[in-house]
Amino acid sequence: MSARHRERHRTGSIGWLRAAVLGADDGIVSTASLVLGVAASGATHANVMVAGIAGLVAGAMSMAAGEYVSVRSQSDSEEAALSLERMELASDNHGEHQELTAIYVGRGVEPALAKQVAVQLMAHDAQGAHARDELGITETLSARPLQAALTSAASFAVGAAMPLVAAAFVPAATFIPVVSATSLVFLAILGGVAARVGGASVAKGAMRVTFWGALAMAMTAAVGALFGTVV
């Protein structure tokens, strides 16, 4: 009795993982940078919190809208390509058999076997075969606009809430160092978890996200301090 195949692939999680990581990372970085910049300008604690909450709401809506429009465009392009493929299958079925055969031959399959494979796959699901092997469109990786929009908005809100929670309980004297440190910890955890789920190096994922987050916060705080001093 042969052993069961237990190999696990993570391609099925690419769509929601990308949107979730992008949203949470943007939420932490943009909100932490915003509150640090406002705090560095000399604003009151209440004003910092108002700015942070406004940034959370605006950012979540912006992420949802941007992600939906972007992925919707991809979805429309995929549907247009599939519609054209349906027309070609209906008008030139023989030509589509030859096209699929040529694709398999180009991948290294013997011509006779490639023709046999093309015939059998098209008999089973002609459009599915061409969508997958000619257009590169699969069910696993197909665009899902609403899922991407909701995931991005929710993850942004969760990410943005992290530095805001820390900011809410920090005294003015230690506001900037504490919010900066906690936000960098959150970013490192996020980068590590995302890398782990995606099967990549946890250390590299954590360092990459933390570096860019630290750079963004440092630059925003510097701008806030500069303009706060000038004003």
N, C-alpha and C positions, 0 to 999 in steps of 0.2 A: 504493500500500500504506500503510495507516494505521499510525501509530506505536503501539507497545505502551504500555498504561497502566501507568506505573511509580509511581503514588502509593502511599505506604506509610502504613498506619494502625497505631497502637500499642494499640488497644483489646484485642487478644488477649493482651497482657502485663499487663493491669490486675490480674488476680487474684493471680498469683504476685509481681508487682512490689510491690503493696501489702503483702503478708505479709512479703516479704523486707526491704523498707525499714523497716517497723515493727519487725521482729525485731532487725535489726542496730542500728538507732537506739536501741532500748530496751536492747539488750545493752551498747552503749558507755556510754550515759548512766547507767544504773542501776549498772553495775559500777564505773565510774570514780567515781561519786558515793559508792558504798559504801566503796571503798578509801580515798578521800580523807577521808570522814567518820571512818572508823576510825583512819586515820593522824593526823588532826588531834586526836583524843582522847588521843594519846600512846601508842598501842599499839605493840608491837614489829613489826618487819618480818614475822616469821613469822605473827603473828596477823592482820596485814593480808592476807597472801596466803591464809590459810585462809578468812577472811571472803569474799575475792573469789572463790575457787574454789567455795565453798558457794553464793554468789550466782549464779554461772554455771549450776551444775547446777539449782538451784531455779528460776531464771528461765526456763531453756530448757524445763523441764517445765511450768511455769505457762503460758508462751506457747503451747506445743503444745496443752495442755488447753483453754485459753480460746479459742484460734482454732478448734479443732475443734468445740467446743460451739456457738460463735457461727455458724460457717458451716454446720454440720449443721442448725441451726434454720432457716437460710435455705433450705437444700436441701429440708428437709421441707416448708416452706411452698410452695416451687415445685412439688414433686411433688403436694401436695394440690390445688393450683390446676390442674395438668395433668390430674389424675384427674377433677376436676369437669368440666373441659372435655371430656374423652372421653365422659363420661356425657351431657352436653348435646348433643354431636355425634350420639350414638347415638339420643337421644330426640327431638331437634328439629333435624334437619339444615337444614330450610328456614329456621327462625328464626336459625340460626347464619350462614347465607348473608346474611340481611338485616343481621345485626349487623356482619359484616365489611364489607359494602357501606357501611353507615352510617359506619364508621370511616374508610374511604377518602374518602367524601364530606366528612367533617369535616376532612380534611387538604387539601381543595381539589380533589379529582378530580371530574370531571363524573359525575352519577349513572349515566348509561348505561355509561360506561367503568368506573366503580367496580364496578358489578354484574358486568361482564364479567371484570374482574380477580379479583373474589372467586370467581366460578365456576371460573376457570382455576386459581387457586392452591389452592382446596379440592379440586379434582379431582387435583391433583398431590400435595398433602400438607395435608390439612385441619387436623390438629392442629398441625402446624408453623406454618401460617399464623396460626392463632389464638394460639398461644403467643407468636409474635413480635409480631404487630400488636395483639392485644388485651391480652395479659398482660405484654408486654415481656420475655419470657424467650427468650434465644438460647443457642446452644451455646457461643459465644465467651465470654459473660459469666455462664454458669451457675455455681452454687456447687459447689466441689470441696473438701469438708471435709478429707480426708486430705492432699491436696496443700498446702492452706493450713497445716495443723498441722505437717507435716514442714518446710515452708519456713520457718515462723516459728521453730521450735525450732533448726534448723540455723543460720539467720541470726543468731539471738540468741547462740548459742554462739560464732560467729565474731566478732561484734561485741564480746562480753564478753571474748574472749581478747586483744583488742588492748590495752586498758589493763593487763591482767594481765601480758602479756609485757613491756610497758614497766616495770611495777612491779617485776618480778622482777630487773631488772638496774640498778635505780636506788639509789644510796646514800641513807641516811636524811636527810641534810642537804638533798638536792635532790628528795626524793620528791614532795612536793606540786606544786611548779611544773612539774616534768618530766612527771608523769602528767597534769596538767591541760592542758598545752600539746599533748602528743601526742594526747590524747583529742579536743581541739578540732579538731586537724588531721584526725583520722580522721572526725569528724562532718562537717567541711566537704567532704571528699572524697566521703563517702557521699551527702550532700545534692546535690552537684553531679552525681554519676553518676546518681542517681535521677531528677533533673530532666532530664538529657540523654536517658535512656532513655524517659522519659515525654513528651518533646518540649517541656518547659517551659524557663524561663530558668534556666541553670546558676547564675548569680550569686545570684539570689533563692533558689533551692533551698538553696544552700550556706549563705547567711546565715541563713535561717530555722531550719535544723536546728542550726547552731552557736550561735545566740542562746539557744534554749531549753535546749540542753545545758549551756552556760556558766552559765545561771541555776540549773539543777538542781544542778550541782556546787558552785557557790558557796554555795547555801543548805545543802546537806548538810555541807560542810566547816565552815560556821559553827556548825551544830548540834553537830557532833563536837567542835569546839574549846570550845564553851560547856559542854557536859556533861562533857567531859574535865577542864576546869578546876574545875567544881563538885565532881566526884567526887574 
